[in-house]
């Protein structure tokens, strides 16, 4: 295996933080739902690229939907649909190691396959990016996005069965914003004062190329998680951003395969007088599916793969100073605050958007669903399942369109699993510690403490929830939108690829 890069040998803060390009439509086409209505049409190609992640490294080979990675950012509005033709213009062979023992990646399948899922979108099943709906190089898929949902940061990424972890690791991802009038009326920071911070870690070789580790088992290449030596922000390693002493809005996405981030904005020495600077005030104003009821002050942010966080950071008390974004003790990027005064034109309102709590009495069904990990004699994970079921087993979750259910996620493993449901948004009810052995042997839920309500910055609409180790996590889910087959899965991509994903089907009321 090639030698890994020691990132500590690289100079920090020599590359400016880039903003992903904005996707541009190529005209209009009739809406598939109304032939008399024309909607914007986008054509986006997945292709091989080479781009520099750091000034002192040679260009890194990626796959992307643009000339750099992340791919282009979509700017859309609630209630205004659009069409996207996702084109597979990739090479005929994969450049990352393939494991043909993983279900969905068998040797009789093409090694290069893609299908795009818009994470967090309420779409019909034929436009959701079902993992088996992949296409090969030279083919394309036309997807329709109604955008009938509240303002939120969504994101798109590959979802091909059995190789999703490789395709996302290669760079096939990007941001997708839905805007609406409620959000705009709040006078939050906007324009150049609102930026995506798309975080993903990668292992780089000394030559600056992607390194995907493989198992020492000669029969399999799959590894249960991957943690990189380089944390990229919008595709750059140790970038810096020049900011004014005022409020900024940062739309944070954890696009890593497996890494959970624990982020904080930490002061460093002042460039004016060498005095020690305080940490910048952070308020979280939104989560996966849009705005929270009110801003939540934070000193740090935990964010799992697939989750998003909408932050307002105030630099007004840090004129002339430098701050850094840290993940635990690791520096991720730098903020250089101008010494010049600026006029603050944005607001941080005390209330944002109503999020009425869903009463548990609305639920017509409660499902007990286990998160299962299987290990070999050496204690190493070899496969993960949801409710003890493989991907190709019959569908067991069939909620009725328009109904509400409680999904009880029972996690006996030592990992926290970020569980994502396609199509829907939900609310977290609580988490509660329990005795795993008793449930596994006698199917009895014996709780070891009281239920814990979600943190204040989780008390909004979610589409991805952290199901913590040795805990029972309950979510309440209104199944709204469309009938058809969707999926739910762990968003640690190595887990998802090795069967920690199941189809579910929304059925029509009788």
N, C-alpha and C positions, 0 to 999 in steps of 0.2 A: 504494500500500500504506500502511495507517495507520502512524503513527510509533510506534516501539517505546519502551517505558518505560525510563527510566534508574533501575534499582533502587537505585543508590547514593544517590538522593535520599530514599529511605524510611528511617524510623526502624527500627533493628534491635531484635529481642527485645522486642516489645510485645504479641505474641500467644502465649498458652500453647499448647504442643504438644498437639493433640487426640489422643485415642485413638479409632480408628474404632469405631462401635457394633458390638455382637455380634449376629450373625444369630439370630433367634428362629424356631423352627419353628412351623408352624400345625397341629400334630396329627400323626397317624400314618396311613400307608397301607400296603397289602400290598407286600412286596418283589417285584419282578418275577422274582427268582430263586427265591423261596419264598413262595407265597401264604399260607402259615400263619404267616409272620413279618411283623410290622408294624414299619416303620422310620419315623424322623422325616421329615416332609415340609415343605419350604420353598418359598415362592413369592416370587421376587425379580424386581422390575420394573426394567428399564432405562428411564430417563425423563430429561427435560430439567429442570435445576435451575439455581439461581443461588446462589452462596455466596461469602463473603468469604475471600480468601486472605491479606489483610493489613488491619489496623485502618484504614489510611488510604486504602484503595482501595474503590471501589464493588463490589458483588457481581459476580462473574465468572460468565458463562454456561458451564455444563458439561453433559455427559451423565453420569449415574451410576446406580448400583444402590441409591442411598440419597438422603437429603436433603443429603448432602455427598459429596465424593470424597476418598479411596477409598471404595468401597462397604463393606458390613458384613463383618466378620471372622467366618468360620466356625470354631467350636471343635468338633472331632470326635475320635473315638478309633479307633485301629487295630482292625479287625475289626468295627466297628459301622457298617453301611452307612446311607446316607440318599438321599433323593430331592430334587431341586431342579427346580421349574418355572421356567425362565428366560423371562420375559415381555418382549416388545418393546412398550413403551408410549411410544416416542419419537415426535417429530413426523414429518411425512411428507417433509420436506426437510432435507438436511444443512446445517449452518451453517459447515462448513469447505470449502475449495475442492476440487472433484472433478476428477480427471484421467481422462477416458474413454479415453485411449490405453493405460492400464495394463490388462493382461489381468485379467479378472474384474470390471472396473469400467466395462464398455462402456455406451454411452448407452441401450441397450435394457434395462438392469437398473435396479431401483429404487435410488435414491441412499441410502436408509436401509435397511440390512440388518444384522442382528447374528447371531452365533453365539458361544457361550461355550466357551472351552477352559479346563479346569482343569490348569494347567501343573504337571507333575510327578506327575500322578495315573495310577495303573494302572487303566484303565477299559476297558470294551468299546468298540469303534469307534463304535457308535451314540450313545455318551455322551461322546465325546472332543472334540467341537467341530470336526468336519471342515470345512475352509474353505468348501466348497460347500453345507453344510447350513444356510445362513442362513435367517432368517425375517424377514418384513416387519412393520411396526407393526400391532398388533392380533392377532398370532399368538404362540404360545409353544411351547417344547420342554421335554419332561420327561426329565431326565437322572438316571441312577442311578450313585452313587459307592460302590463296595464298601469302600473304605478298607482294603484288605488290603495294608498296607505299613507300614514302620517310621515312627516319629514323625519329622515333618519339617514345614518351612514350605513349603506350596505356594501358588500364587496363581492367581486366575482373571482372565481378560481376554477381550475380544472377539477373534475370529479370522476375520472375514469376508473372503473372497477379494477382493483388490484394494483394499480400503478399511480394512484392519486398522489401518494406521498412523493413520488419521484417527479411528477409533472409540476407540482406546486414548488417543490424544492428547486426545480430548474428555473422557476420564475414566472409561471403562468398565473398571474394574479393582478388585481387592480381594484380601485375604489369606485363606488357608485353612490352618488348623493341624490336623495329625494328632498326637495324643498317644498314648503307650503306657507300660506299666509300667516298662520299662527306663529311659526318660527320667526318670520320676517318682522312681525309687529313687535317683537321683544327688543329690537335694536341691539342685538348681540354683535360682537366684533365680526366684521365681514370683509370681503375683498382681500386685499393683501394682508389683512390682519387675521385671516382664517386659513389654516394650513392643515393638510393631512400629515400625520406622522405614522407611517406604515413601517412597523418593526418586524424584522425576521432575521433569525440567526442562521449563519451558514458556516460550514467547515471549509476553510481555504487552504490550499497547498502553498508551499513556498513560492510557487510560480503564479499564485493568485487565481488558481482554478478551483472550481467546486469539487469537493471531496465528499462522497457519500459512503459512510462506512458499511462494511458487510459483516455478517456473523462469522465467527471462526468455524462454525459447523459447515463442513464441505457440501452438505446436502441442501443448504439454504443460505440465502443472502440476507434474509429479513432480520432487522434489529428492532427491538421493542420501542426505542425512542432515539432521537438524534438531537444532540446539543452542539451548536457551532462555536467556533472560537472567535467569530466576527459577528457583531450585531449591526446589521445594516438598517439605516433609517432612510426611507425613500430611495433605497439602492446605494447609499453611500456609507462608508465606514468612518466613524469619528467625524461627522460633518459639524459645521458651525452655522449659525443663523444670526444675522444682524437684526436686532429688534429695537423698536422705540420704547421709551419708558411709559407704557400704557398697557391696556388689556389686549390679550391675544386669545383666539379660540383655536385649540388644537384638537383635531379629530384623530384619535389614537386607535389604531388597529393592530392587534396581535396576529400577524400572518405567519408566525413560526409553525413548524411542524409539530413541535412538542414542548417548547419552552414556555413556562409561566413567567411573566415579568412582575417585578415589584419596583415600581417607578417612583422617583422623587425628583423635584427640582431643587437643587442644592446650590447655595451661594458659595462663591470662591472669593479670592482677594479682589478688592476694587482696583481698577486700572488707574484711578485718579489719585488715591491716597494710601493704597495698600491696606486699607482697613478691612476687617472681616465683614462679609455681607451676610445678611440673614437669608433664609430660604424664601423663595417667592410664594405668595399665597396662591393656592390652587382651589378651585371649585369645580366639582363635576356637575354638569348640567344635563347630561343625557347618557343613555346606555344603548344597548344593541338596537332597539326599535324606536329610539327617539327620545324626546325630552323627558326629564324627571319632573315631578311635581314642583320641586324647589331646588335651588343650588345646594350642594352638599360640600362643606369644607373638608379638605383632605390634607394630610401630611404626606401620604404615599398612596399609590394605586396598585392593587393586584389585578392583573388582567391575563386571562387564559387564552390559549389558541382559539381563534374564531370570534372572541369577544371584541366589542368596540367601547370606547369611552370618549365622551364629549367633554372637554375640559376648557375652562377659562382660567388663564394664568395672568396675574397682574404684575407687570414689571415696573410700575410707576415709582416704587420706592427704591429702585436699583439703578438709577442713572449712573452711567459710566462704569458699571460693574459687569462682571462675567459670571454666569451661572452655568451649571451643567445638569443635564438629565442623567440620572444614574439608575441602573438596574442593580439593586442591592448595593454592593461596593464597586461595581463596574461602571466606568464612565461610558455613556452612549453617545452624547453629543453636547455641544456648547452653545450658549446663547450670549451674544455680545450686545449689551444694552447701551444704546447711544447716550452720550452725556447731554445732548440737547433736549430742552423741554419740548413737549408736544401737547397738542390739544386732544383731550380724551373726548371722543364723540360717541362711544358705545356705552351700553348699560349692562348691569348684572341685576336683573329684576329679582325681587324676593320670591315671586311665584312664576312658574314657567308654563306648565301644561297640566291640566287635570288628568290624573290616572286613577279612576275609580277602582277600588279594590273589588275583585270578584268574590262574591260570597261562596263559601264552600258548599252551601246548600244548592247552588246552581249545578253542581256536578251530578251527572246521571250515572257515572261509573268511576270507580277507583281501580287502577291497575297497579299491581305489584310487579316491578320489573328489576331484575338483578343485573349487575355488571360483573362479568365473570372473567377471571384470569386463570389460565392453565399453564403449569410449569412442568419442566422435565425433572429428571432425578437430581440434576445439579441445582435445581431451584430457579432456573432461568425461564422467563416467559416464552411460550411457543405459540400461543394463540389467545385471543380475547373474544368473548361473545357477549351479546345482549340477551338476557333471559335464557341463557344456555342454548341459544338457537343459532344455527348457521344461516348465512345469507339466503341460500336457495331453499330453505324450508318454507312450508306454507305460511302465508301471512296470518298472524294471530291478533294484531291490533287493527280493528276496523271501526273507528269512531264514525258517528253519524254527522253529516254536514249540519251545522247549526247547533250542535250539542256542545256541552262543556264536560271535560273529564279531569280527574286528578291522576297524575302519573307519579307514582312513588318509586323513586330510584334508590335501590338498595345496593350499597357499595362495600363489599367485604375486602376489597383489594387494598394494597398499600399506596395506590395512586389516587390523586384527584382527577376525575375524568370530566372534561368539558363536553356536556351532552347537547347536541344541536338537533332541533326538529325542523325539517323543511316545511314550507308553506305558512306556518302559524307563528303567532307571537303568544307569549304566556307570561304569567306572574309567578314568582317564587313564593310559596307559602311558608316553608320553614325547613330547617335541618335539625336532625336529632341523633345523638350518638346511640348506638345499639350494640348488642352482643352478636357478632356474626356467626359464631359456632352454633348457637342455639337455633338461629334461623336456617342455617344450612343443613342441620341434622333433623330438626323437628318442625321446620317451617313456622316457628314462633318468633314474633318480633318482641324482644325484650329490650326496652329502652334503658339506657344508663344515665339519662339526664333529661331535663326538660327540653321542649322544642325551642330552637333558636330562630328568631325571625331573620329575614334577610337584612343585610347591611343597608343603610340608608341609600347608598349609591347603587343598590340592586333593586330598589323598590319602584321600578318602572316596568315598562314592557321589555321583555327579553326574548331572545331566540336561542341563546346558548347559556347553559347553567353549569356551574362547577359543582359536581357531585363529589363531595369530599370523602376521603378514606374513612372507613368504619362509621359512616353516617348514613342516615336515611334522608334523602332530599325530596321534598314534595313540590311539584309545580301544578298549577291549575291552568288548563289549556282550552280556550274556545276554538273549536274547529270551524273556522270561517273561510270562505273563499270559493273553493272548487272541490268537486269530487275527483277521485282518481288515486293513483298510486304514487306515494312519496317515500322518503326515507328518514330515519333518525339514526344518529351515530355519535360516537366519540370523535371529538375534533383533534385529538392527538392523531395525526395522520397515519403514523405507523400502526396504531391500534385499529383505526378505521379500515386500513387495507388488509389487515389480517383478521377480518370477519367481525369487528366490533361495529357492525352496521346492519340494520334490518329494514326491510320495506314495511310500510304501513299503508292502509288504504282508507281513504275517506269515502264513505258510501252515502247514497241518498236516503233520506227518510222514507219509510214505507208509507 
